[in-house]
Amino acid sequence: MERRGGEWREPVVTLCSWELAIPGARSLKEKRSVLRSLRARLGRMNVSFAESGLQELRDRARISVVFLAAHAAHADSVREAVDRVVAGARDAYVVSDCTRRLG
């Protein structure tokens, strides 16, 4: 919690998910290579990353990122930065996305 103006404020937990198309992946191994690269880039941003669905498909992935921010403006800033990284992923493009604030 953060104290601001004499009041305690709850931190903001944000969950972002994307469905990615990976059209060049001819195997699950190639798909994992694309996701490993994305995980490494996101790992420098102090967020948690998981492949959260579509594991059995070689040319699609669902990934999720969750992070904690002190306030809503900071959460928005982090979300925008993460979104840019995902949108710029090598050999993949975003099919859909979803963001939820949990606090």
Rosetta blueprint (number, residue, H / E / L):
1 M L
2 E E
3 R E
4 R E
5 G L
6 G L
7 E E
8 W E
9 R E
10 E L
11 P L
12 V E
13 V E
14 T E
15 L E
16 C E
17 S E
18 W E
19 E E
20 L E
21 A E
22 I L
23 P L
24 G L
25 A L
26 R L
27 S L
28 L H
29 K H
30 E H
31 K H
32 R H
33 S H
34 V H
35 L H
36 R H
37 S H
38 L H
39 R H
40 A H
41 R H
42 L H
43 G H
44 R L
45 M L
46 N L
47 V L
48 S E
49 F E
50 A E
51 E E
52 S E
53 G E
54 L L
55 Q L
56 E L
57 L L
58 R L
59 D L
60 R E
61 A E
62 R E
63 I E
64 S E
65 V E
66 V E
67 F E
68 L E
69 A E
70 A L
71 H L
72 A H
73 A H
74 H H
75 A H
76 D H
77 S H
78 V H
79 R H
80 E H
81 A H
82 V H
83 D H
84 R H
85 V H
86 V H
87 A H
88 G L
89 A L
90 R L
91 D L
92 A L
93 Y E
94 V E
95 V E
96 S E
97 D E
98 C E
99 T E
100 R E
101 R E
102 L L
103 G L
